[in-house]
Amino acid sequence: MTSHNELRLLPWSGEDGKPCFLSTDDSSGYLSRLADNTESVQLGLGSELLDHAQEVLAGRRVNPEELLSLAADLAKALQDTIRVATSRGNRLTHPTLKTD
């Protein structure tokens, strides 16, 4: 059985909102490539949204509804980014520390 640390956290959730994981040794398989592409799109959209937020906050007058929508979009982008960072961090190899 694959341990939880060997599973890849995928950049999407299941229908019930629970995290989805992938167990594979093939980083070039279909689901791995789909996950890589999805992560890339999520990070790109987050970057574009950040640029938009900086423009909005640069002094242009905006109504409360627009700010609320922007805040919701930023929260979703941050959630996606944290999920990507967590997934990638879990896949880093951690050298065994020696203690003498």
RAZI-V73666 format. One line per field, one symbol per residue. phi: phi as a letter, one per 40 degrees, with the letter a starting at -180 (. if undefined). psi: psi as a letter, one per 30 degrees, with the letter a starting at -180 (. if undefined). burial: I if it has 9 or more other C-alpha atoms within 8 Angstrom, else O. A space follows every 50 residues. Layout:
# RAZI-V73666
phi=???
psi=???
burial=???
This chain:
# RAZI-V73666
phi=.ccdcccccccabcdcgccbbbbacbcbcdcccccdcccccccccccccc dccccccchccbcdccccccccccccccdccccccccccccccbccccbb
psi=kkleffkkklglllegflkklkjlfjfgleeeeeeeeeeeeeeeeeeeee eeeeeefgfkklleeeeeeeeeeeeeeeeeeeeeeeeeeffkkjkkkkk.
burial=OOOOOIIIIIIOIOOOOOIIOIOOOOOOOOOIIOIOOIIOOIIOIIOOII OOIOIIOOOOOOOOOOIOOIOOIIOOIIOIIOIIOIIOOIOOOOOOOOOO
